[in-house]
Amino acid sequence: MNREEIIEKGKEVIRIEAESIANLIEKIGNDFAKAVEIMYKSKGRVILTGMGKSGLIARKIVATMNSTGTAAIYLHPTDALHGDLGMVRKEDVVIIISKSGMTDELARLFPMFKRLGVKIIAMSGNKDSDLAVESDIFLDISVKEEACPHDLAPTSSTTATLVMGDALSVALLEKRNFTLDDFAFLHPGGSLGKRLSLKIKEIMISGDGVPIVKENAEFKDVIFEMTSKRLGTTSVVDAEGKLKGIITDGDLRRLLERTMDINGLTAKDVMSKNPKVLQAEYLASFALQQMENYNITTLIIIDEENNPTGIVHLHDLIKLGLQSR
């Protein structure tokens, strides 16, 4: 194959698989709705099983369901026949995935599921198979052709199966009213979980680490506070500790561009009024968004009485991986 033929083959594979996915739309009907309702009402888990490539797709569907609020596990058919069937309970729902309708392992396992009395959902490309006929619900995942030129390697069929699994998972998500908070709870380790759950109060600099000067502080004291706290900024408060302004490195540069006569200057003379602030209960990802929107590198955190209680820096938020990808 020359380069042009390789490019055309790649496009052909994508076209074939895209058409296979599009054809699934007409197959979403009452059986699909019943499958979602059965899983939603189940007091057990969703158990997926399948051999070979179907088993690999089943594992991915399990991962998607678990991350979106539906407890699911993968059961290898061979392992099930050698003891792992013991993990299946009557309140569970079983999804069996098989392109042909029934491999030897599934043919031996199917009666065991029937004996346990679990609800069985079949996802197959063969609507006339014993699996399709004898299951409680049949979801048609048949495709017109595989992208494989010999119509042998599962390509379009596995893609269609995965998409059907996604459709089930998302429909269940919606039916459960699964929220962003729920999603964050199940994803605490990654950057996505952090963006959805990490609050400012958990990561802000607080206590003695917060740079603060009074309005009447002398210029040299302002410089000392900014350099000693190493944040390139300081908040400015009145005699009662209420936030009145902010002084940044940029403010100092602009001041020195205007005049070198700094004798007698106080924090009040140099500060910028009405600084951007947030409260500690906001998400840290929102703080980052505000910094990006206003092109600033720090945010002062205040309490309900307008007292500065903390500060967050852009670099710290980026290090935490809070930026959207």
N, C-alpha and C positions, 0 to 999 in steps of 0.2 A: 504494500500500500504506500502511495506517495502521500505527501503532507496534505494535499487537498482532499484526498479520499479519507484520511484519518479524521479530518475536521468534519466532513459530511457524516461519517459514521457516528461520531460523538453527538452531532445534532439529531441524527435519526433515533439514537437510543433515548435521548431526552424527549423527543416528540412521542415515541411509542409509550414511554412511561407516563408522560403527561396526559395522554389520551386515556390511559388505563385509570388514572386517578379521576379524571373528569367523568368517566363512565360510572364511577361509584355513586355519583349524585343521585342517579335514578334508582339506585338500590337502597337508599336510605328511606325507610318507611315505617310501618307499624311494628315490624319485628325489631328494628333498631330501637324504637321507643320502648318496647317491652323489655329489651335487654338492659337498657339504662335503668328502667324502673325496678327490675329484679335486683340489680346490683345496688341500687340506692337503698332499697328496703332490706337488703340482707344484713343480718347481724354478725355475719362472719367476714371472711376475706374473699377476694377474687383470686382464684388460682388459675394460672395460665399454663398450658402445656402444649408441646409440639416437638417434633423431631427435626433434626438437621437445621436447614435455614429457617423453617417455621419456628423452631425453638429459639433461634437467635432473635427473631422479630418479637417473639413472646416476651423475652427478657427485656427488650426495649419498652414494650408496652407496660410491663410491670413497673419499670423505673418511672415512666410518665405518670402512671396512676398513683404511685406512692408519693410523688412530689406534688400532686394536686389533690391530695386528701382522700384517696381511695386506697385502703390497705390491700396490697396485692403481693403474691409470691409466685415464683416460677417453680414448677414441678417437672423434673425430667422424667419422661415416660419410663425409661429403663430403670431408673432409681425407684420410681413408684412401684414397679413390679417386684422390687427387692427390698421392700420395707418402708420406703418413704410415703407410701399411701396412707400410713398412719397419721400424717399431719393434716389430712383432709377431714373436715367435720361436716355434719349434715347442714349446718347453717351457712356453709360456704357456697360460692357460685364458681363453677368451673367453665373456663373458656378453652375449648380445644381448637387448635389451629392446624389445618392440614390442607394443602393444595389439592391433593388427589381425593381426599375424603376419608381415608383410613389407612395408615401404615400398619404393619404387623403389630408394632408395640402398642399403638393406640387401639387397635382392634381387641387386644387382650385387656387393655386397661379400661375401656369403655364400660363393660359390664360391671366392673368394680365400682365405678362412679354411680351407676344405676342402683346398685345394691345399697350404697351409702345414702341414697335419696337426695343427692345434691341436684340443684338446677344446672343444666348443661346448655351452654351456648356454643354453637358450632360456627367457626369461621372457615369456610371452605370454598374452593373453586368448582366443586362438583355437587350440584344441587340434587343429583340422583343417588348420591352415595348413602350408605347406611348411616354414616355420621350425620349427614344433613337431615335425613328422614327421621331418625330416632332421637335426636336432641330436642330439648324443649324449645329452643329458638335457633333458627338458621340465618346467618348473615352471609350473603353472597359476595365473595371477593374474587370472582372469576374475571379473567382478562382475555381479550381477543388474541393476544400474542405476547410472547416473551420478547424482550429486547435482544436476547441471545439469538444469533442467526440460526442455530440448530433447534431452537425452541426447547432447550433442555435446562440450562442453568436458570434457576429462579431469579428473575430480575423485575419485570413488571409486576408479577404476582406478589413478591415480597414487599415491593413498594406500596402496592394497593392495600396489602394487609396492614402495614404500618400506619397508613393513613386512616384506615378504618379504626385501628386502635386509638389513634389520636382523637378521632371523632367521638368515640365512646368516652374517652378520658375527659375531654373538654365539656361534653354534654353533662357528665357527672359533676364536674367542677361547678358548672352553672346551677345545676339542680341543688347542690349542697350549699349554694351561696358562699363559695370559697373565696375569701377576701385576700387582699395584699398582706394583711397581718398574718393570716393563716399560712400564706406562702412563705413569708419571711421566717416564721417559726420553724418550718420544715427545712429551711436553707440557711442555717445560722453561720455556716463556715465560709461560704463564698462571698465574693464582692456583691453579688445580687442581694444576698441576705442582709449584708451590711447596709446597702442602700435603702432597704425596706424596713430595717429595724433599729439600727444604731442611732441613738439619740445624742444630741450635743452634750448633755450632762455627763455622758459616759466617756467622752474624749476631750473635753475642753480643759484648758489650763485654768486652774482655780487657786484660791488662797493667796499665799505670798508670791506666787508666780505671775499674778496679774499686774501689769504695769498701771499704776494709778498716781496721778499728781493732783494737788489742789489748784484751783484757778489762779491763786496768787503765788504759785511756786515760781522761783527764779529760773531763768533760762538754763543755767548750769545744772540745776536740779532736774529739769526736764530731760536734758541730755543724759545725765547719769541714769535716770530711771529707764530710759529707752535702751541704753547700751547694756546696762546690767541685766535686764530681763531678756535681752537678745531677740526681741520680736520686731524691732524697727518701728514701734508705735507705743503710744500710751493713751489711756483714757484720762479725761480731765473732769474733776468733780467739784461741786461747791462745798461750802462749809459743812453741809449736812450729808455729804457723800452721794448726792444725786448727780447723775451723769449730765455733763453740760457740753462736752465736745471730745474731739480726738485730735491727737498730733501724730503725724506719720513722718517717715523719712522724706517723703515728697513735700510735705509742708515746710520742713526745714530747708530743703534745697531751694524752694521757691522764695522763701524769706531771704536767704543769703544772695539770691539773684537780685533782689530789690535793694538790699542794704546790708552793710557789714557792721552797722552800728546796732549791736544787740544789748548794749548796756541798759538796764532798767526794764527790759522786756519780761513779761510774765507768761505763764501758760495760757492765760486768757487771751493775750495779745496774738498768740501764734495759732491757737487751735482752730479747727474747722468745726462749725456748729452742726447740729443735727446729724450725727454719724449714723451709719447703718447698724442696726442692732437686731438681736433675736433673743428669745427666751430659751432656757435650757431644755424644755420639753420638745422642741422641734427636732426633726430628723437631721442628722449630720449631713445627709445628702442634700437636704434643702439649703443648709448653710453654704455648701459648695456651689449650689445653683445660684444663690444670691450673690456670692462673690464673683462668679463668672458674669452674671447679668450686669453688675455695677463696676466690673473691672477693678476689684479691690482684693487685697491679700489677707485682710484680717476682719473679723467681726467681733464686736463687743457683745457679751452676753449679760443681760440684765435681769433683775427680778421684777416682781409686779410693782415695786415702788421706785423703779428706775435707778436702782443701785447696781453698778457693775459687779458681777459675781464671777465672771470668767471671760476667756477670750479664745478664739479658735483661729488657726492660721491655715492658709490655703495649702501649703506644702504638707502639713500633717494630714489633711483630708485626702490629698492625692496619694500619699504613702499608704493610706488605709484602703486604697482601691475603690474609692467611692465615685469616681468619675464614670459616666455612662460610656459603654463601649460601642 
